[in-house]
Amino acid sequence: MVVFSIRKDKDTEYNLDHNKPANSFNLENPEERKKCCHWTNLEWLTEKENNKKRDTIPTKEEIEERQAMIDEFQELNN
């Protein structure tokens, strides 16, 4: 898997993380691959946070919280 990262400053590296892990999708299926790589499933985490999270599936509460943030973003930008 390719890891995309950026540095905000010399001490902190950020990785582009899949909120729902990529290995939980069937990447052979074009629709599943599209869902996996959709912007709503991606977030920047510090390298430390991303390494801690690894392939953890988000809880129902985390999914609902993230969806509320996405809904708010879309409402503000439409």
C-alpha positions as CSV (number, residue, x, y, z in Angstrom):
1,M,0.0,0.0,0.0
2,V,1.3,3.5,-0.9
3,V,1.4,5.9,2.0
4,F,1.0,9.6,1.2
5,S,2.5,11.9,3.7
6,I,3.2,15.6,4.3
7,R,5.2,17.5,6.8
8,K,3.5,20.5,8.5
9,D,6.7,21.3,10.3
10,K,10.1,19.6,10.8
11,D,8.8,17.5,13.7
12,T,5.4,16.3,12.5
13,E,4.6,14.0,9.6
14,Y,1.1,13.4,8.5
15,N,-0.2,10.3,6.7
16,L,-3.3,10.1,4.5
17,D,-5.4,7.5,6.3
18,H,-8.4,5.5,5.2
19,N,-11.0,6.0,8.0
20,K,-12.5,2.6,7.2
21,P,-9.3,0.5,6.4
22,A,-8.6,-0.3,2.8
23,N,-8.2,-4.0,3.7
24,S,-11.9,-4.1,4.7
25,F,-12.9,-3.4,1.0
26,N,-12.9,-5.7,-2.0
27,L,-10.5,-3.7,-4.1
28,E,-11.0,-5.9,-7.1
29,N,-14.6,-4.5,-7.2
30,P,-14.6,-1.1,-8.9
31,E,-17.5,0.2,-6.7
32,E,-15.8,-1.0,-3.5
33,R,-12.5,0.6,-4.7
34,K,-14.4,3.9,-5.3
35,K,-15.8,3.9,-1.8
36,C,-12.4,3.1,-0.3
37,C,-10.7,6.0,-2.0
38,H,-13.6,8.5,-1.8
39,W,-12.7,11.7,0.1
40,T,-15.3,11.0,2.8
41,N,-13.2,7.9,3.8
42,L,-9.9,9.8,3.9
43,E,-8.3,11.9,6.7
44,W,-4.9,13.3,7.6
45,L,-3.5,11.8,10.8
46,T,-0.1,12.3,12.3
47,E,2.2,9.4,11.6
48,K,2.0,8.4,15.3
49,E,-1.9,8.4,15.3
50,N,-2.0,6.4,12.0
51,N,0.5,3.8,13.3
52,K,-1.6,3.5,16.5
53,K,-4.9,3.2,14.6
54,R,-3.6,0.7,12.0
55,D,-6.4,-1.4,10.6
56,T,-9.0,-0.6,13.3
57,I,-12.6,-0.4,12.1
58,P,-14.3,2.7,13.4
59,T,-17.0,2.3,16.1
60,K,-20.7,3.2,15.3
61,E,-20.2,6.4,17.3
62,E,-17.1,7.4,15.4
63,I,-18.9,6.7,12.1
64,E,-21.9,8.9,13.2
65,E,-19.6,11.7,14.4
66,R,-17.6,11.6,11.1
67,Q,-20.8,11.6,9.1
68,A,-22.1,14.7,11.0
69,M,-18.8,16.5,10.2
70,I,-19.2,15.5,6.5
71,D,-22.8,16.7,6.4
72,E,-21.9,20.0,8.0
73,F,-19.0,20.5,5.5
74,Q,-21.3,19.8,2.6
75,E,-24.0,22.1,3.9
76,L,-21.5,24.9,4.3
77,N,-20.0,24.4,0.8
78,N,-23.2,23.9,-1.3
